[in-house]
Amino acid sequence: MFTNTENKLIWTNGKFQKWNDSNVHILSHTLHYGTGVFEGVRAYKTKSGPAIFRLEDHTERLFNAASKIGIRIPYTKSELNEAQLETLKINKLSEGYLRPIVYLGNEGLGLRAKHLSVNVAIAAWEWPSYMDPNAKMNGISVVKSSHRQYDNPLHSGNKIIGTYFSNTMALHEALDKGADEAIMMDKNGFISEGSGENIFLIKNDIIFTPTTKHCLNGITRQSVIQLARNSNYDVEEKNLGYEDLRNADEAFFTGTAVEITPITKIDDHKIKNGKRGKVTKKLQEKFNKIICGDDKTYEDWLSLVK
Ligand SMILES: Cc1ncc(COP(=O)(O)O)c(C=O)c1O
């Protein structure tokens, strides 16, 4: 549930609106058919002020997803980058989560959406932890989902609103079974990802992650691959089966919301000793230094609020 948002402002089509006044019309096309795209972005406290992590990459992905479903965003990438920095600033957030969303208007209904207005909004709020606050230390449990990820290749790898229906169903199914997250498989029965996270596993000090054929090429995923390789780990992208995860030495999720969160249990089976592993811990430590600006090698991943 949201807290401390009543005084926050949401950027909507170039203007700031009060949080509670930021509504869409009941006949907005996106509400009916899921025809829109979105991003999930995080900002962190650094010694030089708040900074957005990999802002340009998130905006690039937003534009790619929109073009994949034929939506032309009526702003430039740099205008939306600026708008995100402004949204943080006006809301006096030193860190937080940002949600840019592109949605279609209510000028008409029916499946034809070619002539509808394209709207953009950006909300930002404090969201310290997506899971239990101790999840990053103690790990979480997952279950194999009955929901398949990206049966339609058009959807693969894009944050398209309508496609998140099956992710929500997968997460609810997992929560109903008493787990924290779902592991979605792809149409060939290989591991795809969590409902909102990419997955990594470690066996004999080698780090494995599924290819991006049937999962989102997460920005945290890309960051972790790069920092792990720079730290001399072997990282292999390949098809992974359910048994690979059960027999892993360690496993973790990555994502803007969860950052790096260990997975310590799958169905009724502990992963190794059921505790966060040493490679996971090392990667978390490196990632934490990067996001607060303490690792100069990666400082171009941070866009400072001026
Ligand atoms: C389905 C899915 N997979 C993976 C991720 C992780 O991506 P990122 O690291 O870019 O947040 C997300 C979150 O955006 C997601 O929704």
The ligand as a MOL file (V3000), in Angstrom:
LIG
                    3D

  0  0  0     0  0            999 V3000
M  V30 BEGIN CTAB
M  V30 COUNTS 16 16 0 0 0
M  V30 BEGIN ATOM
M  V30 1 C 8.8490 -9.5830 -16.1460 0
M  V30 2 C 10.0560 -8.8640 -15.6370 0
M  V30 3 N 11.2460 -9.4860 -15.6910 0
M  V30 4 C 12.3630 -8.8890 -15.2380 0
M  V30 5 C 12.3380 -7.6160 -14.6920 0
M  V30 6 C 13.5970 -6.9700 -14.2370 0
M  V30 7 O 13.9610 -5.9310 -15.1120 0
M  V30 8 P 14.7550 -4.6770 -14.6280 0
M  V30 9 O 16.0200 -5.1590 -14.0300 0
M  V30 10 O 14.9740 -3.8790 -15.8590 0
M  V30 11 O 13.8950 -3.9780 -13.6450 0
M  V30 12 C 11.1140 -6.9400 -14.6170 0
M  V30 13 C 11.0360 -5.5920 -14.0590 0
M  V30 14 O 11.0740 -4.6410 -14.7710 0
M  V30 15 C 9.9460 -7.5720 -15.1210 0
M  V30 16 O 8.7620 -6.9530 -15.0520 0
M  V30 END ATOM
M  V30 BEGIN BOND
M  V30 1 1 1 2
M  V30 2 1 2 3
M  V30 3 2 2 15
M  V30 4 2 3 4
M  V30 5 1 4 5
M  V30 6 1 5 6
M  V30 7 2 5 12
M  V30 8 1 6 7
M  V30 9 1 7 8
M  V30 10 2 8 9
M  V30 11 1 8 10
M  V30 12 1 8 11
M  V30 13 1 12 13
M  V30 14 1 12 15
M  V30 15 2 13 14
M  V30 16 1 15 16
M  V30 END BOND
M  V30 END CTAB
M  END
